[in-house]
Amino acid sequence: MSAFTSSSAASPASAPVPPIRILSVVLIYATGASLWILLSDRLVQWLFPDPARMLLASTLKGWFFVAVTSLLLYWLIRRLHGGGEQDGIRRLSWPQLPLWLIALAVLVLVGVAGSYSFGRQHDKQTAVLRAMAELKAGQVGDWLRERQADAEFIQSSSFVAELYRQWQAGDAGSGERLRARLEQFRQNRGFSGSMLVDANQKVLWHDGLNLEPGLRLRAALAESLRDGRTRRVGPYLDQQGAMHLDVLAPLAGNVRGVMVMHADPEHWLFPTLRIWPLPNVSGGIDLLSREGDSLLVLNAVQPDAGGHGVVRIPLDSPRLAAKLWRNGQGEDAVSGLGANNQPVLGLAQKVPQSDWVLVARMDRDEFYGEAIHDIRWISLAGLLALFILGVSVVLLRQQDQLEAGEQLRGAQVEQLQTLQLLNALAGASEDAIFARDKQGAYLLLNQAAARLFGVEAAALLGQQGEALLPAPLLQRLRQIDQAVLAGEARRHDELLLQHAGQDCVLDLTSGPLLDGDGRVVGVYGLARDITARKEHEAALQRSERRFRDIAQVSADWIWEIDPEGRYTYASGSVFELLGYTEAEILGKTPFDFMPPDEARRVKGLLDDLQARRLPFRDLDNLNLRKDGSLRYIQTNGTPIFAADGRFLGYRGLDRDVSDRKETELALRQQTESLAQRNAELERFNRAMVDRELNMIELKREINRLSQQAGAPLPYPLAYLSDERPLQSGETA
């Protein structure tokens, strides 16, 4: 101890440090720290305008500040003490340098990991928003196409137009049939109401839509009457505050009328947009339309009104919807303000077949929530790593190497598993899966695609297929590639392909192929053989058209009844047969149109047949017409069964056989009269024959007596086959 004390006393550095020097160190440290805070905050604000990224950059900046100031403080203290080892402060030797370098590397790695986690979360949630926007836009587009197809069906129906013309000409029966047909169409297609408007915009008939057309609807009606085109109006609020979306269908031909069908957005559109099939609390969908200098949020929730309403947003508003409308459709999420001025992020997607734009949005806290949670854990891991570095450089190096090896092995295993899973899914799929780069060379081709194209997968990979694929197919695929690469997010096409010597219809879904950075590197395709479905649809359409044509032109009444015997369908011929309209028949039973005795007789027959599910033919029955007259009907029916074997009722036709019955009755009466007259003639003939035989015997007796007397025969009887003149010596 004494030796150590002497040595220390002899050193000039052992003298006390003057306060002025300590103060100088503090001032230098404070000046450097102040300049760092001021300049670094300005730099972060300039480089990272997004608040979330600014928060991350500020955290990294703080860690870097701790590291730099620690080094600066160490350097100042060494300068203050003269830099000798004899004062108890060791110089920074070479083995200690990796400690600081690794510490800085840990800080950098923590920053990179946090930034990567932040970016990955951003890309993940952006992909979620993009998928939701595409899904909902596709659903809304399909729904609009169905409504447009409904309007075009009404517009192209010459049958509806002819009924309307006859009704306007004074035929009340045609009006009844037209209303029944339109009501049935409305119910089948899911419209909540409909009405028929003439050329003067007068409401001739309505069903479920009892309202007077407003100014917006009248303007659209005037345009449709002028140019004969179908239109969609809305969504909009009427005078009572109800939401409307109307589809206008001008009638075919030269008639002047428009069918208005009301599709209540609350029935399908808005509930579909409310559904967010992912575990996100704040996720939502907004449906936008532009009106002048404002945007309309068509499906905005109005809690006070108990439903939806239209919210108007200025185009220059900082709201997310306005920013997305101004910026257009993009691949990256855009930040803005939500309905309650809370920060949100979202993506826009144009709705096909409309001028609407659909926005998928999510609160910023939830959008980056997982990333912030990861960054906290990453920060904690970084501090722990720094602590471990301070304890043991060797252990830290070993641990870093082990972690790096484990991460690399895990990434390789995960990548291998992903590739194996992708290869297994593509190989097991019955659908054709393929991918092409921007030049059209095939990057992926599963066995189903190879069989469909009639090539070997190995031969087509890396090739563009000029020598392997048919020229029309190759040209069509290149057109689809160009459209997708030009900006289409996803598209559906139908391709006609020759496969195994037969025409094959493919449903092809195509979209952009992205790399890890989100760049488009090619086009993927998913093709499914829908030939059988197309043939089935065509056969079903032909069958339905054949049945409809037969039902319209047939003089027989075609009907269907349910298992309880109630009519569920009646063709228009029932009016000619019984005097009832189709609407008056539906819901009733056949026995409601028969006399009581006849109803009991026929019911006994039909109950037995129905219990055994048997068809029946030529069942004659007596029916009452609406005017009270009786008609003889001949009924034929056959049972109807569902695909699972359930009994659904009967289908058949009724034919008027009253004329035949009257003819049969007249013939029966005439036959009975002739039979009676024939019996009388037979009785008269028997009486006349007996009398004639008696006269012949008498004449024979007279002739015999005359012959015996030698007198001539008074009665010639030679006309009798066994009669001859008596000879001499003969007796009669």
TIKE-975566 format. One record per residue (C-alpha): residue number from 1; residue in one letter; x negated, y, z. Coordinates in steps of 0.2 Angstrom, whole numbers. Each point is the difference from the previous one (the first is absolute). Layout:
REM TIKE-975566
guvo:zalo:c1:c2:c3
NUM:a:X:Y:Z;
...
//
This chain:
REM TIKE-975566
guvo:zalo:c1:c2:c3
1:m:0:0:0;
2:s:-14:12:4;
3:a:-9:-3:-16;
4:f:16:4:-10;
5:t:3:16:10;
6:s:-18:6:-3;
7:s:2:-3:-18;
8:s:16:9:-1;
9:a:-6:14:9;
10:a:-15:2:-12;
11:s:12:1:-15;
12:p:5:17:-6;
13:a:17:-6:-5;
14:s:4:-5:18;
15:a:3:18:4;
16:p:18:5:2;
17:v:9:5:-16;
18:p:4:19:0;
19:p:19:4:0;
20:i:-2:11:-15;
21:r:-6:-15:-10;
22:i:15:-10:6;
23:l:12:14:-5;
24:s:-8:1:-17;
25:v:4:-19:-2;
26:v:18:3:5;
27:l:2:15:-12;
28:i:-8:-9:-14;
29:y:12:-15:3;
30:a:15:11:2;
31:t:-4:10:-16;
32:g:-2:-16:-10;
33:a:16:-7:6;
34:s:10:16:-3;
35:l:-7:1:-18;
36:w:4:-19:-3;
37:i:18:2:7;
38:l:3:16:-11;
39:l:-7:-6:-16;
40:s:5:-18:1;
41:d:18:5:4;
42:r:0:11:-16;
43:l:-7:-14:-10;
44:v:12:-13:6;
45:q:15:12:-4;
46:w:-7:3:-18;
47:l:-4:-18:-4;
48:f:16:-8:8;
49:p:16:10:-2;
50:d:11:-15:5;
51:p:3:0:19;
52:a:-2:-19:3;
53:r:-17:0:-9;
54:m:-5:16:9;
55:l:3:-9:16;
56:l:-11:-15:-5;
57:a:-14:12:-6;
58:s:0:10:16;
59:t:-2:-17:10;
60:l:-15:-5:-11;
61:k:-7:18:2;
62:g:1:-1:19;
63:w:-10:-16:0;
64:f:-13:7:-12;
65:f:-1:15:11;
66:v:-4:-10:16;
67:a:-14:-10:-10;
68:v:-8:16:-7;
69:t:1:10:17;
70:s:-7:-15:9;
71:l:-15:0:-11;
72:l:-2:19:1;
73:l:1:0:19;
74:y:-13:-14:0;
75:w:-11:11:-11;
76:l:2:16:10;
77:i:-4:-9:17;
78:r:-16:-8:-7;
79:r:-5:18:-7;
80:l:4:7:17;
81:h:-11:-13:9;
82:g:-14:0:-12;
83:g:3:-17:-7;
84:g:-12:-10:11;
85:e:3:-18:7;
86:q:-8:5:16;
87:d:16:10:5;
88:g:11:-15:1;
89:i:8:3:-17;
90:r:-6:-12:-13;
91:r:-3:4:-18;
92:l:12:-7:-13;
93:s:-10:-15:-6;
94:w:2:-10:-16;
95:p:10:-15:8;
96:q:13:13:7;
97:l:3:8:-18;
98:p:12:-15:-5;
99:l:10:4:15;
100:w:5:17:-6;
101:l:1:-5:-18;
102:i:12:-14:5;
103:a:10:11:11;
104:l:2:12:-15;
105:a:4:-15:-11;
106:v:13:-5:12;
107:l:8:17:0;
108:v:0:0:-19;
109:l:7:-17:0;
110:v:14:4:12;
111:g:4:15:-11;
112:v:0:-10:-16;
113:a:11:-13:8;
114:g:12:13:7;
115:s:0:8:-17;
116:y:3:-17:-9;
117:s:13:-5:13;
118:f:8:17:-3;
119:g:-1:-2:-19;
120:r:6:-18:0;
121:q:15:5:11;
122:h:4:14:-12;
123:d:-1:-11:-15;
124:k:10:-14:8;
125:q:14:12:5;
126:t:-1:8:-17;
127:a:2:-17:-8;
128:v:15:-3:12;
129:l:8:17:-5;
130:r:-4:-4:-19;
131:a:8:-17:2;
132:m:15:7:9;
133:a:2:14:-13;
134:e:-1:-12:-15;
135:l:12:-13:8;
136:k:13:13:5;
137:a:-2:9:-17;
138:g:2:-16:-9;
139:q:15:-5:10;
140:v:8:17:-3;
141:g:-4:0:-18;
142:d:8:-18:-2;
143:w:15:6:9;
144:l:2:15:-12;
145:r:-3:-11:-15;
146:e:14:-11:6;
147:r:12:15:2;
148:q:-5:6:-17;
149:a:3:-17:-7;
150:d:18:1:8;
151:a:3:16:-8;
152:e:-6:-6:-17;
153:f:11:-15:1;
154:i:15:11:3;
155:q:-5:11:-14;
156:s:-2:-14:-12;
157:s:16:-9:4;
158:s:12:2:-15;
159:f:13:-10:10;
160:v:0:13:14;
161:a:1:14:-13;
162:e:14:-8:-9;
163:l:10:-3:16;
164:y:-3:19:4;
165:r:6:5:-17;
166:q:16:-11:1;
167:w:3:7:17;
168:q:-1:18:-5;
169:a:11:-4:-15;
170:g:14:-5:13;
171:d:-3:-19:3;
172:a:2:-1:19;
173:g:-5:-19:-1;
174:s:-17:5:-8;
175:g:-3:12:14;
176:e:4:-13:13;
177:r:-12:-12:-8;
178:l:-14:14:-1;
179:r:2:4:18;
180:a:-1:-18:5;
181:r:-15:-3:-11;
182:l:-9:16:7;
183:e:4:-4:18;
184:q:-7:-18:-2;
185:f:-16:7:-8;
186:r:-2:12:14;
187:q:1:-13:13;
188:n:-11:-12:-9;
189:r:-14:13:-3;
190:g:1:7:18;
191:f:6:17:-3;
192:s:9:8:14;
193:g:12:10:-11;
194:s:4:5:-18;
195:m:12:11:-10;
196:l:5:3:-18;
197:v:-1:17:-7;
198:d:8:6:-17;
199:a:-7:13:-12;
200:n:7:14:10;
201:q:-9:-6:16;
202:k:17:-5:7;
203:v:-1:-15:12;
204:l:11:-13:-7;
205:w:-3:-14:12;
206:h:-12:-3:15;
207:d:-4:-15:11;
208:g:-9:3:16;
209:l:-6:17:-5;
210:n:14:12:4;
211:l:-8:17:-2;
212:e:1:14:-12;
213:p:-16:2:-11;
214:g:-11:14:6;
215:l:-9:13:-11;
216:r:-16:-11:-1;
217:l:11:-16:-6;
218:r:10:11:-11;
219:a:-15:7:-9;
220:a:-7:-18:-3;
221:l:17:-6:-6;
222:a:1:14:-13;
223:e:-18:-5:-6;
224:s:5:-18:-1;
225:l:16:4:-10;
226:r:-10:11:-11;
227:d:-14:-12:-5;
228:g:7:-17:5;
229:r:-15:-5:11;
230:t:0:-8:17;
231:r:-6:10:15;
232:r:-5:-1:18;
233:v:5:14:12;
234:g:-7:2:17;
235:p:-2:-5:14;
236:y:9:16:5;
237:l:12:5:14;
238:d:18:3:-3;
239:q:12:13:8;
240:q:3:-12:15;
241:g:-19:-3:2;
242:a:0:-18:-7;
243:m:-15:-6:-10;
244:h:4:-4:-18;
245:l:-10:-8:-15;
246:d:11:-1:-15;
247:v:-2:-9:-17;
248:l:9:6:-15;
249:a:4:-11:-14;
250:p:10:7:-15;
251:l:11:-12:-9;
252:a:-4:-8:-16;
253:g:7:5:-17;
254:n:10:16:-4;
255:v:9:0:17;
256:r:-3:15:11;
257:g:-2:-6:18;
258:v:-14:-3:13;
259:m:-1:-14:13;
260:v:-8:7:17;
261:m:-7:-13:11;
262:h:-5:5:18;
263:a:-15:-9:7;
264:d:-1:5:19;
265:p:-18:2:4;
266:e:4:-6:18;
267:h:5:-17:-7;
268:w:-17:-5:-7;
269:l:-12:14:-5;
270:f:-3:9:17;
271:p:0:-16:10;
272:t:-13:-8:-11;
273:l:-11:16:1;
274:r:2:-1:19;
275:i:-7:-18:1;
276:w:-19:0:3;
277:p:-5:-18:0;
278:l:-16:3:10;
279:p:-4:2:18;
280:n:-2:19:-1;
281:v:10:11:12;
282:s:-1:16:-10;
283:g:0:-7:-18;
284:g:14:8:-10;
285:i:6:3:-18;
286:d:6:17:-7;
287:l:9:1:-17;
288:l:-3:17:-9;
289:s:7:10:-14;
290:r:-3:17:-6;
291:e:13:14:-1;
292:g:-7:17:-6;
293:d:-14:5:12;
294:s:5:-12:13;
295:l:-2:-18:3;
296:l:15:-10:7;
297:v:-3:-15:12;
298:l:15:-10:-6;
299:n:-1:-13:15;
300:a:-4:12:14;
301:v:8:-7:17;
302:q:12:12:7;
303:p:3:-6:18;
304:d:13:13:4;
305:a:10:-5:-15;
306:g:-2:-18:4;
307:g:-8:-5:-17;
308:h:-10:7:-15;
309:g:0:17:-7;
310:v:-10:10:-13;
311:v:-14:11:8;
312:r:-8:14:-11;
313:i:-19:3:1;
314:p:-8:15:-9;
315:l:-13:-6:-13;
316:d:-14:11:8;
317:s:4:-8:18;
318:p:-15:-9:9;
319:r:12:-14:2;
320:l:-7:-17:-6;
321:a:14:-2:-13;
322:a:-4:17:-8;
323:k:-19:-3:0;
324:l:3:-17:-9;
325:w:12:7:-13;
326:r:-13:14:-4;
327:n:-15:-12:0;
328:g:9:-13:-10;
329:q:-2:-19:2;
330:g:-17:-5:6;
331:e:-9:-16:7;
332:d:-5:8:17;
333:a:11:5:14;
334:v:3:18:3;
335:s:2:9:17;
336:g:14:12:4;
337:l:14:5:12;
338:g:15:-11:3;
339:a:18:4:4;
340:n:-4:5:18;
341:n:-17:9:-5;
342:q:-10:-15:6;
343:p:-15:-4:-11;
344:v:4:-15:-12;
345:l:-9:-8:-15;
346:g:9:-7:-15;
347:l:0:-5:-18;
348:a:12:4:-15;
349:q:7:-12:-13;
350:k:11:5:-14;
351:v:17:-10:-1;
352:p:2:-8:-17;
353:q:16:5:-10;
354:s:1:16:10;
355:d:-7:17:4;
356:w:-2:-5:18;
357:v:-16:-2:10;
358:l:-2:-12:15;
359:v:-11:5:14;
360:a:-7:-13:12;
361:r:-6:8:16;
362:m:-7:-4:17;
363:d:-5:10:15;
364:r:-18:5:1;
365:d:-3:-7:18;
366:e:7:-17:-6;
367:f:-9:1:-17;
368:y:-17:2:9;
369:g:5:-8:16;
370:e:-9:-17:-3;
371:a:-16:9:-6;
372:i:-1:12:15;
373:h:2:-15:11;
374:d:-14:-9:-9;
375:i:-11:16:1;
376:r:2:0:19;
377:w:-5:-18:1;
378:i:-15:3:-13;
379:s:-5:15:11;
380:l:0:-10:16;
381:a:-10:-14:-9;
382:g:-12:14:-6;
383:l:-3:6:18;
384:l:-2:-17:6;
385:a:-13:-3:-13;
386:l:-9:15:5;
387:f:0:-6:18;
388:i:-7:-17:-5;
389:l:-13:9:-10;
390:g:-6:10:15;
391:v:-1:-17:10;
392:s:-9:-10:-13;
393:v:-6:3:-17;
394:v:-4:-18:-4;
395:l:17:-6:6;
396:l:9:13:-10;
397:r:-10:-4:-16;
398:q:5:-19:3;
399:q:18:5:3;
400:d:0:11:-16;
401:q:-7:-14:-10;
402:l:12:-12:6;
403:e:15:11:-2;
404:a:-6:5:-18;
405:g:-2:-19:-4;
406:e:17:-4:7;
407:q:8:14:-9;
408:l:-8:-5:-16;
409:r:5:-18:3;
410:g:18:5:4;
411:a:1:11:-15;
412:q:-6:-14:-11;
413:v:11:-13:8;
414:e:15:12:-2;
415:q:-4:4:-18;
416:l:-2:-19:-4;
417:q:16:-4:8;
418:t:9:14:-9;
419:l:-7:-6:-16;
420:q:5:-18:3;
421:l:17:5:5;
422:l:2:11:-15;
423:n:-6:-14:-11;
424:a:12:-13:8;
425:l:15:12:-1;
426:a:-4:4:-19;
427:g:-3:-19:-4;
428:a:16:-6:9;
429:s:11:14:-7;
430:e:12:-6:-14;
431:d:0:18:-6;
432:a:-13:6:-12;
433:i:-13:11:9;
434:f:-14:10:-10;
435:a:-10:15:1;
436:r:-9:10:-13;
437:d:-13:14:1;
438:k:2:17:-9;
439:q:-7:-8:-16;
440:g:12:-14:0;
441:a:-12:-14:5;
442:y:8:-13:12;
443:l:-7:0:18;
444:l:13:-12:7;
445:l:11:-14:-8;
446:n:9:-13:10;
447:q:5:-17:-7;
448:a:18:5:-3;
449:a:-6:15:-11;
450:a:-12:-11:-10;
451:r:14:-13:-3;
452:l:12:14:-5;
453:f:-12:8:-12;
454:g:-5:-17:-6;
455:v:-19:3:3;
456:e:-13:-6:12;
457:a:-3:11:15;
458:a:-19:-1:-2;
459:a:0:5:-18;
460:l:10:16:3;
461:l:-9:6:15;
462:g:-11:15:-5;
463:q:8:0:-17;
464:q:13:12:-8;
465:g:9:-15:-8;
466:e:0:6:-18;
467:a:-4:-17:-6;
468:l:10:-10:13;
469:l:17:10:2;
470:p:13:4:-13;
471:a:-2:17:-8;
472:p:18:6:5;
473:l:-3:-5:18;
474:l:-17:7:1;
475:q:6:17:-7;
476:r:15:0:12;
477:l:-12:-3:15;
478:r:-11:14:-6;
479:q:14:12:-1;
480:i:5:-4:18;
481:d:-18:2:6;
482:q:-1:17:-8;
483:a:17:5:8;
484:v:-6:-6:17;
485:l:-17:8:-1;
486:a:8:16:-6;
487:g:8:2:17;
488:e:15:-12:2;
489:a:-1:-7:18;
490:r:10:-16:-4;
491:r:11:-5:-15;
492:h:10:-15:-5;
493:d:1:-7:-18;
494:e:8:-14:-9;
495:l:-11:-10:-12;
496:l:5:-12:-14;
497:l:-13:-14:-1;
498:q:-1:-16:-10;
499:h:-4:-14:12;
500:a:0:-18:-5;
501:g:9:4:-16;
502:q:14:9:8;
503:d:4:18:4;
504:c:-4:4:18;
505:v:6:16:9;
506:l:-12:7:13;
507:d:3:13:14;
508:l:-16:9:2;
509:t:-5:11:14;
510:s:-15:11:-3;
511:g:-9:12:11;
512:p:-17:8:3;
513:l:-15:-10:7;
514:l:-9:10:13;
515:d:-17:-3:7;
516:g:-5:3:19;
517:d:-1:19:-3;
518:g:17:1:-8;
519:r:-6:3:-17;
520:v:9:-8:-15;
521:v:-11:-14:-8;
522:g:13:-10:-10;
523:v:17:-6:-1;
524:y:8:-15:9;
525:g:15:-10:-7;
526:l:13:-12:8;
527:a:10:-9:-13;
528:r:15:-12:3;
529:d:9:-11:-12;
530:i:18:6:0;
531:t:6:-9:-16;
532:a:12:-11:9;
533:r:7:15:10;
534:k:3:10:-16;
535:e:8:-14:-9;
536:h:11:-3:15;
537:e:5:19:1;
538:a:3:0:-19;
539:a:11:-16:2;
540:l:9:8:14;
541:q:3:16:-9;
542:r:7:-10:-15;
543:s:11:-10:11;
544:e:7:15:9;
545:r:3:9:-16;
546:r:8:-15:-8;
547:f:11:-2:16;
548:r:4:19:-1;
549:d:4:-1:-18;
550:i:11:-15:2;
551:a:9:7:14;
552:q:4:17:-9;
553:v:6:-8:-16;
554:s:9:-16:7;
555:a:19:0:1;
556:d:-2:-12:14;
557:w:-2:6:18;
558:i:-17:-4:7;
559:w:-1:-1:19;
560:e:-10:-5:15;
561:i:5:-4:18;
562:d:-9:-2:16;
563:p:1:-15:12;
564:e:15:7:8;
565:g:9:2:-17;
566:r:-1:19:-1;
567:y:-3:7:-17;
568:t:-18:8:-1;
569:y:0:3:-19;
570:a:14:3:-13;
571:s:-2:4:-18;
572:g:10:14:-8;
573:s:11:-13:-9;
574:v:10:-2:17;
575:f:9:16:-4;
576:e:7:-7:-16;
577:l:4:-16:8;
578:l:8:5:17;
579:g:1:19:-1;
580:y:-12:3:14;
581:t:-17:10:-1;
582:e:-16:-8:5;
583:a:0:10:17;
584:e:17:-7:4;
585:i:-5:-18:-2;
586:l:-16:0:10;
587:g:1:-6:18;
588:k:16:-9:-3;
589:t:4:-19:-3;
590:p:8:-8:-15;
591:f:15:-5:10;
592:d:4:18:3;
593:f:6:1:-18;
594:m:11:-16:0;
595:p:18:-3:6;
596:p:0:-8:17;
597:d:4:-18:-5;
598:e:-12:1:-14;
599:a:-14:6:11;
600:r:3:-14:12;
601:r:-1:-13:-14;
602:v:-16:7:-8;
603:k:-8:3:17;
604:g:2:-18:5;
605:l:-9:-5:-17;
606:l:-14:12:2;
607:d:-3:-3:18;
608:d:-4:-18:-4;
609:l:-11:4:-14;
610:q:-9:14:9;
611:a:-3:-12:15;
612:r:-9:-12:-12;
613:r:-8:14:-10;
614:l:7:-7:-16;
615:p:4:10:-16;
616:f:17:1:-8;
617:r:7:2:-17;
618:d:17:5:-8;
619:l:9:3:17;
620:d:16:8:-5;
621:n:8:12:12;
622:l:13:14:1;
623:n:-5:18:4;
624:l:9:16:3;
625:r:-5:15:-10;
626:k:0:17:8;
627:d:16:4:-8;
628:g:9:-15:8;
629:s:0:-11:-16;
630:l:-6:-18:0;
631:r:-15:-6:-10;
632:y:-6:-18:-2;
633:i:-19:0:3;
634:q:-12:-15:-4;
635:t:-15:1:12;
636:n:-17:-8:-2;
637:g:-14:1:13;
638:t:-16:-7:5;
639:p:-10:2:17;
640:i:-14:12:3;
641:f:-15:-6:10;
642:a:-15:10:6;
643:a:-18:-5:-3;
644:d:-1:-8:17;
645:g:16:-10:-3;
646:r:12:12:10;
647:f:18:0:-7;
648:l:4:18:-6;
649:g:17:-2:-7;
650:y:8:-3:-18;
651:r:-2:8:-17;
652:g:12:-2:-14;
653:l:13:7:-12;
654:d:19:2:-1;
655:r:9:-1:-16;
656:d:18:5:-4;
657:v:10:-15:-6;
658:s:17:7:2;
659:d:4:-1:-19;
660:r:-6:-18:0;
661:k:11:-4:15;
662:e:15:8:-8;
663:t:-3:-10:-16;
664:e:-2:-16:9;
665:l:16:4:9;
666:a:10:3:-16;
667:l:-7:-15:-8;
668:r:5:-11:15;
669:q:17:8:0;
670:q:2:-4:-19;
671:t:-7:-18:3;
672:e:13:-3:13;
673:s:14:7:-11;
674:l:-6:-11:-15;
675:a:0:-15:11;
676:q:18:3:6;
677:r:6:2:-18;
678:n:-9:-16:-5;
679:a:8:-10:14;
680:e:17:7:-6;
681:l:-4:-5:-18;
682:e:-5:-17:6;
683:r:16:-3:9;
684:f:10:6:-15;
685:n:-10:-11:-11;
686:r:3:-15:10;
687:a:19:3:0;
688:m:0:2:-19;
689:v:-10:-16:-3;
690:d:12:-10:11;
691:r:15:6:-10;
692:e:-8:-3:-17;
693:l:-4:-18:5;
694:n:18:-3:5;
695:m:6:7:-16;
696:i:-12:-11:-10;
697:e:6:-15:9;
698:l:18:5:-4;
699:k:-4:3:-18;
700:r:-8:-17:-1;
701:e:15:-8:8;
702:i:11:9:-13;
703:n:-11:-6:-14;
704:r:0:-18:6;
705:l:19:0:1;
706:s:2:8:-17;
707:q:-12:-13:-7;
708:q:10:-14:7;
709:a:16:8:-7;
710:g:-8:1:-17;
711:a:0:19:0;
712:p:-15:11:-5;
713:l:-11:6:14;
714:p:6:17:6;
715:y:-16:5:9;
716:p:-17:-2:-9;
717:l:-13:-4:13;
718:a:-15:-4:-11;
719:y:-10:15:7;
720:l:-2:-11:16;
721:s:-17:-10:-2;
722:d:8:-17:5;
723:e:17:3:-9;
724:r:3:-9:-17;
725:p:17:-5:-9;
726:l:8:-16:7;
727:q:-1:-15:-13;
728:s:14:-12:-4;
729:g:2:-12:15;
730:e:-10:11:12;
731:t:8:7:16;
732:a:-6:16:8;
//
